[in-house]
């Protein structure tokens, strides 16, 4: 059973549970502020923070017996007294500020006096702590929403995987998939051999033209040549050599190369640095995958392959491609294709899960989790 859907009590909480817990924490923080007077909490918290900041700013400057110390003390007492006098009479925890002022109302201050002032302010600290907790809860809620949204996207992929497994589970595993496999294998073998011969006989300039032409055919996925290499092959007389010949020359010394190419240095710069690309030009983009895709995809793929196959191979290979294309019109294609996918892709463990119903149960649980996450994420949170 999916661990993200059904978990043991001692397992990590799911993103949905974390989101619900984060929202509850934030709501509780908001409620505590409301229970303490709402706006009054903000006023008390601001006053507390201002008072603490004053004490921290003067603790080093206003302690001692020197003239500068006394001057700083006078500044502190004046500013703190003004802060207290300006506080509303009904401010929550107002007495704490008066007690703190009394703690520093002396001719000379020591660090212990500052400690006493901070201790006197403690009853007002709870209001700042309420706001700190709300801010921490807000940040936690934002993080939980982000994690839940990420999980929501992941679920779509997991649902697709489970639906694919169920579809494959309905396949006829005894279907004669060789009716698809044999023609496709025969074509793949033929185009692989033909393309290798094409590389051995065709100028690199013509091969590059083939690669460039594939840009207009989405199913023919040849990589475009690097700009500097393309320019060299299309403009230099050396472009009349075949790809294997250019690769061979790239390993020659410059003195030896001078007997074969127009400019040894240029070949070294353009070809020697792109040997991996050149060596990778093969028949792979013209081969049919196994298992093949849906009938419509196979028809379009073979239609796009045809002009390329006709250029690199003889009519016998083109005819093998036509045979593959005709498979897509067979009334049995969908059944055979589904069976081929099942045989190729289902692991023994997946077959067991399909047989005992676990995949169906997991799919249902994933859909329920997705619906719950969607509903939870639709809540408009102040994040």
C-alpha positions as CSV (number, residue, x, y, z in Angstrom):
1,X,0.0,0.0,0.0
2,X,1.3,3.5,-0.8
3,X,3.2,4.8,2.2
4,X,2.2,8.4,1.3
5,X,-1.5,7.5,1.6
6,X,-1.7,4.9,4.3
7,X,1.0,5.1,7.0
8,X,1.7,3.7,10.4
9,X,1.2,6.0,13.5
10,X,4.9,6.3,14.0
11,X,5.6,7.3,10.4
12,X,6.4,10.8,9.2
13,X,3.3,13.0,8.8
14,X,2.0,13.4,5.2
15,X,2.1,16.8,3.5
16,X,-1.7,17.0,4.1
17,X,-1.3,16.4,7.8
18,X,1.5,18.9,8.0
19,X,-0.6,21.5,6.3
20,X,-3.5,20.9,8.6
21,X,-1.3,21.0,11.6
22,X,0.3,24.3,10.4
23,X,-3.0,25.8,9.7
24,X,-4.3,24.8,13.2
25,X,-1.1,26.3,14.8
26,X,-1.7,29.6,12.9
27,X,-5.4,29.7,13.8
28,X,-4.5,29.1,17.5
29,X,-1.9,31.9,17.4
30,X,-4.5,34.3,15.9
31,X,-7.1,33.2,18.5
32,X,-4.7,33.8,21.4
33,X,-4.0,37.3,20.1
34,X,-7.8,38.0,19.8
35,X,-8.4,36.6,23.3
36,X,-5.8,39.1,24.7
37,X,-7.4,42.1,23.1
38,X,-6.4,42.0,19.4
39,X,-5.0,45.4,18.6
40,X,-4.0,46.0,22.2
41,X,-1.5,43.1,21.9
42,X,0.3,44.9,19.0
43,X,0.5,48.1,21.0
44,X,1.9,46.3,24.1
45,X,4.4,44.3,22.0
46,X,5.7,47.4,20.2
47,X,6.2,49.1,23.5
48,X,8.0,46.1,25.0
49,X,10.3,45.9,22.0
50,X,11.1,49.6,22.1
51,X,11.8,49.4,25.8
52,X,14.1,46.4,25.4
53,X,15.9,48.1,22.5
54,X,16.6,51.2,24.7
55,X,18.0,49.1,27.5
56,X,20.2,47.1,25.1
57,X,21.4,50.3,23.4
58,X,22.5,51.9,26.7
59,X,23.6,49.0,28.9
60,X,27.3,49.5,28.0
61,X,27.3,53.3,27.8
62,X,25.3,54.2,30.9
63,X,27.0,52.0,33.4
64,X,30.0,53.4,35.3
65,X,31.1,56.7,37.0
66,X,32.6,58.7,34.2
67,X,31.1,61.9,32.6
68,X,30.2,60.1,29.4
69,X,28.5,57.4,31.4
70,X,26.5,59.9,33.3
71,X,25.5,61.7,30.1
72,X,24.3,58.4,28.6
73,X,22.4,57.6,31.8
74,X,20.6,60.9,31.6
75,X,19.7,60.2,27.9
76,X,18.4,56.8,28.8
77,X,16.3,57.9,31.7
78,X,14.8,60.8,29.7
79,X,14.0,58.6,26.7
80,X,12.6,55.7,28.9
81,X,10.5,58.2,30.9
82,X,9.1,59.6,27.7
83,X,8.3,56.2,26.4
84,X,6.4,55.3,29.6
85,X,4.6,58.6,29.8
86,X,3.4,58.3,26.2
87,X,1.9,54.8,26.8
88,X,-1.9,54.7,27.0
89,X,-3.3,54.4,30.5
90,X,-5.1,51.2,29.6
91,X,-2.1,49.6,27.8
92,X,-1.8,45.9,28.7
93,X,1.1,45.4,31.1
94,X,1.6,49.1,31.6
95,X,2.7,48.5,35.2
96,X,5.7,46.5,33.9
97,X,7.0,49.6,32.1
98,X,6.6,51.7,35.2
99,X,8.5,49.1,37.3
100,X,11.3,49.0,34.7
101,X,11.6,52.8,34.8
102,X,11.8,52.7,38.6
103,X,14.6,50.1,38.3
104,X,16.8,52.6,36.4
105,X,15.7,55.7,38.3
106,X,19.0,56.1,40.1
107,X,22.0,58.4,40.1
108,X,24.3,55.7,38.9
109,X,23.6,52.5,37.1
110,X,25.2,49.1,37.1
111,X,24.6,46.1,34.9
112,X,22.4,44.6,37.7
113,X,20.1,47.6,37.4
114,X,19.6,46.8,33.7
115,X,19.0,43.2,34.6
116,X,16.3,44.3,37.1
117,X,14.7,46.5,34.5
118,X,14.6,43.7,32.0
119,X,13.1,41.4,34.6
120,X,10.5,44.1,35.4
121,X,9.5,44.1,31.7
122,X,8.9,40.3,31.6
123,X,5.1,40.6,32.2
124,X,4.9,42.5,29.0
125,X,7.0,40.1,27.1
126,X,4.2,37.7,26.6
127,X,2.6,40.1,24.1
128,X,5.7,40.2,21.9
129,X,5.9,36.4,22.2
130,X,2.3,36.1,21.0
131,X,3.3,38.0,17.8
132,X,6.5,36.0,17.4
133,X,4.5,32.8,17.6
134,X,2.1,34.0,15.0
135,X,4.9,35.0,12.6
136,X,6.6,31.6,13.2
137,X,3.2,29.9,12.5
138,X,2.7,32.0,9.4
139,X,6.1,30.9,8.0
140,X,5.4,27.3,8.9
141,X,2.0,27.5,7.1
142,X,3.7,28.9,4.0
143,X,6.2,26.1,4.0
144,X,3.5,23.5,4.6
145,X,1.5,24.9,1.7
146,X,4.5,24.7,-0.6
147,X,5.2,21.1,0.4
148,X,1.5,20.2,-0.1
149,X,1.5,21.8,-3.5
150,X,4.6,19.9,-4.5
151,X,3.0,16.7,-3.3
152,X,-0.2,17.5,-5.2
153,X,1.9,17.7,-8.4
154,X,3.7,14.4,-7.6
155,X,0.4,12.6,-7.1
156,X,-0.6,13.3,-10.7
157,X,2.4,11.3,-11.8
158,X,1.7,8.5,-9.4
159,X,-1.9,8.3,-10.5
160,X,-0.7,8.1,-14.1
161,X,1.7,5.3,-13.2
162,X,-1.0,3.4,-11.4
163,X,-3.5,3.9,-14.3
164,X,-0.8,2.6,-16.7
165,X,-0.3,-0.5,-14.6
166,X,-4.0,-1.2,-14.5
167,X,-4.2,-0.8,-18.2
168,X,-1.3,-3.1,-18.7
169,X,-2.9,-5.5,-16.2
170,X,-5.8,-5.9,-18.6
171,X,-3.5,-7.0,-21.4
172,X,-3.6,-10.4,-23.0
173,X,-0.1,-11.6,-22.0
174,X,-0.5,-14.6,-24.3
175,X,-1.2,-12.4,-27.4
176,X,1.1,-13.1,-30.4
177,X,3.2,-10.0,-30.0
178,X,5.7,-11.4,-32.4
179,X,3.4,-10.1,-35.2
180,X,4.6,-6.7,-34.2
181,X,8.1,-7.5,-32.9
182,X,9.4,-9.4,-35.9
183,X,8.6,-6.8,-38.6
184,X,10.0,-4.0,-36.3
185,X,13.1,-5.9,-35.5
186,X,13.7,-6.7,-39.2
187,X,13.3,-3.0,-40.1
188,X,15.6,-1.9,-37.3
189,X,18.3,-4.4,-38.3
190,X,18.1,-3.3,-41.9
191,X,18.2,0.5,-41.3
192,X,21.1,0.1,-38.8
193,X,23.1,-1.8,-41.5
194,X,22.1,0.6,-44.2
195,X,23.0,3.7,-42.2
196,X,26.4,2.3,-41.4
197,X,27.1,1.8,-45.1
198,X,25.7,5.3,-45.8
199,X,28.3,6.8,-43.3
200,X,31.1,4.9,-45.0
201,X,30.2,6.1,-48.5
202,X,28.6,9.6,-48.1
203,X,30.4,12.9,-47.8
204,X,30.1,14.5,-44.4
205,X,28.6,17.5,-46.1
206,X,25.6,15.4,-47.3
207,X,25.2,13.7,-43.9
208,X,25.0,17.1,-42.2
209,X,22.4,18.2,-44.7
210,X,20.4,15.2,-43.6
211,X,20.7,16.2,-40.0
212,X,19.7,19.7,-40.7
213,X,16.6,18.6,-42.6
214,X,15.5,16.6,-39.6
215,X,14.7,19.9,-37.8
216,X,11.4,19.9,-39.6
217,X,10.4,16.4,-38.5
218,X,9.7,16.1,-34.8
219,X,10.0,12.3,-34.8
220,X,13.4,12.3,-36.4
221,X,15.4,13.3,-33.4
222,X,18.9,14.0,-34.8
223,X,21.1,16.4,-32.9
224,X,22.0,19.5,-34.9
225,X,25.7,19.9,-35.7
226,X,27.6,22.5,-33.7
227,X,27.9,25.8,-35.6
228,X,31.6,25.8,-36.0
229,X,31.7,22.2,-37.2
230,X,28.8,22.8,-39.6
231,X,30.5,25.8,-41.1
232,X,33.7,23.8,-41.6
233,X,32.0,20.8,-43.2
234,X,29.8,22.9,-45.5
235,X,32.4,25.4,-46.7
236,X,35.8,23.5,-46.6
237,X,36.8,21.1,-49.4
238,X,37.4,18.7,-46.5
239,X,33.6,18.3,-46.3
240,X,33.7,15.9,-49.2
241,X,35.4,13.3,-46.9
242,X,33.1,10.9,-45.1
243,X,32.5,11.1,-41.4
244,X,34.7,8.1,-40.6
245,X,37.5,9.6,-42.6
246,X,37.3,12.9,-40.8
247,X,37.4,11.0,-37.5
248,X,40.4,9.1,-38.6
249,X,42.2,12.3,-39.8
250,X,41.6,13.9,-36.4
251,X,44.0,11.4,-34.9
252,X,46.8,12.2,-37.4
253,X,49.7,14.4,-36.6
254,X,49.6,17.9,-38.2
255,X,52.6,17.0,-40.5
256,X,50.8,13.9,-41.8
257,X,47.5,15.7,-42.1
258,X,49.0,18.2,-44.5
259,X,49.0,15.5,-47.2
260,X,45.2,15.0,-46.9
261,X,43.4,18.2,-45.9
262,X,43.5,21.8,-46.9
263,X,44.3,23.1,-43.4
264,X,45.5,20.8,-40.7
265,X,45.1,23.3,-37.9
266,X,41.5,24.0,-38.9
267,X,40.6,20.3,-38.9
268,X,42.2,19.9,-35.5
269,X,40.2,22.7,-34.1
270,X,36.9,21.8,-35.7
271,X,36.9,18.0,-35.8
272,X,39.2,16.8,-33.0
273,X,37.1,18.6,-30.5
274,X,33.8,17.2,-31.8
275,X,34.7,13.5,-32.2
276,X,31.9,12.4,-29.8
277,X,29.3,14.2,-31.8
278,X,30.6,12.7,-35.1
279,X,30.9,9.2,-33.7
280,X,27.3,9.5,-32.5
281,X,25.7,10.0,-35.9
282,X,24.0,6.7,-36.4
283,X,20.6,5.1,-37.3
284,X,19.1,5.4,-33.8
285,X,16.8,8.3,-34.6
286,X,15.4,6.3,-37.5
287,X,14.7,3.1,-35.6
288,X,11.3,2.1,-34.1
289,X,11.2,1.7,-30.4
290,X,10.1,-1.5,-28.7
291,X,7.4,-1.8,-27.6
292,X,6.0,0.6,-30.2
293,X,3.7,3.5,-29.4
294,X,0.0,3.9,-30.1
295,X,-1.2,3.3,-33.6
296,X,-1.5,7.0,-34.5
297,X,2.1,7.7,-33.2
298,X,3.5,4.8,-35.2
299,X,1.7,6.0,-38.4
300,X,3.2,9.5,-38.0
301,X,6.6,8.3,-37.0
302,X,6.9,6.0,-40.1
303,X,5.6,8.7,-42.4
304,X,8.3,11.1,-41.1
305,X,11.0,8.4,-41.3
306,X,10.3,7.6,-45.0
307,X,12.1,10.4,-46.8
308,X,15.2,9.9,-44.6
309,X,15.2,6.1,-45.0
310,X,14.8,6.6,-48.8
311,X,17.9,8.8,-48.8
312,X,20.2,6.5,-46.8
313,X,18.9,3.0,-47.8
314,X,17.6,1.1,-50.8
315,X,14.0,0.2,-51.7
316,X,14.1,-3.0,-49.7
317,X,14.6,-1.1,-46.4
318,X,11.8,1.4,-47.4
319,X,9.5,-1.6,-48.0
320,X,10.3,-2.9,-44.5
321,X,9.3,0.5,-43.2
322,X,6.0,0.3,-45.1
323,X,5.4,-3.1,-43.5
324,X,5.8,-1.6,-40.1
325,X,3.5,1.3,-41.0
326,X,0.8,-1.2,-42.1
327,X,0.9,-2.8,-38.6
328,X,-0.8,0.4,-37.3
329,X,-3.8,-0.3,-39.5
330,X,-4.3,-3.9,-38.2
331,X,-7.5,-4.3,-36.3
332,X,-5.6,-6.2,-33.7
333,X,-2.8,-3.6,-33.2
334,X,-4.1,-2.0,-30.0
335,X,-4.5,-5.4,-28.3
336,X,-1.0,-6.5,-29.5
337,X,0.6,-3.2,-28.6
338,X,-0.9,-3.3,-25.1
339,X,0.3,-6.9,-24.6
340,X,3.8,-5.9,-25.9
341,X,4.0,-3.1,-23.4
342,X,2.8,-5.3,-20.6
343,X,5.4,-8.1,-21.4
344,X,8.2,-5.5,-21.7
345,X,7.4,-3.3,-18.8
346,X,5.6,-5.2,-16.0
347,X,8.0,-6.5,-13.4
348,X,7.1,-9.7,-11.4
349,X,6.4,-7.5,-8.3
350,X,4.0,-5.3,-10.4
351,X,2.2,-8.4,-11.7
352,X,1.8,-9.6,-8.1
353,X,0.4,-6.2,-7.0
354,X,-2.0,-6.2,-9.9
355,X,-3.2,-9.8,-9.2
356,X,-4.0,-9.2,-5.6
357,X,-5.7,-5.8,-6.1
358,X,-3.1,-3.6,-4.4
359,X,-2.6,-1.4,-7.4
360,X,-6.3,-0.6,-7.6
361,X,-6.5,0.1,-3.9
362,X,-3.4,2.4,-4.1
363,X,-5.0,4.3,-7.0
364,X,-8.1,4.9,-5.1
365,X,-6.2,6.1,-2.1
366,X,-4.1,8.4,-4.3
367,X,-7.2,9.9,-5.8
368,X,-8.6,10.5,-2.3
369,X,-5.4,12.1,-1.2
370,X,-5.4,14.3,-4.2
371,X,-8.9,15.5,-3.6
372,X,-8.1,16.2,0.1
373,X,-5.0,18.2,-0.8
374,X,-6.9,20.1,-3.5
375,X,-9.5,21.1,-1.0
376,X,-6.9,22.0,1.6
377,X,-4.9,24.2,-0.8
378,X,-8.1,26.1,-1.9
379,X,-8.3,27.6,1.6
380,X,-7.2,31.2,1.4
381,X,-4.5,31.4,4.0
382,X,-2.7,34.6,5.0
383,X,0.7,33.5,3.8
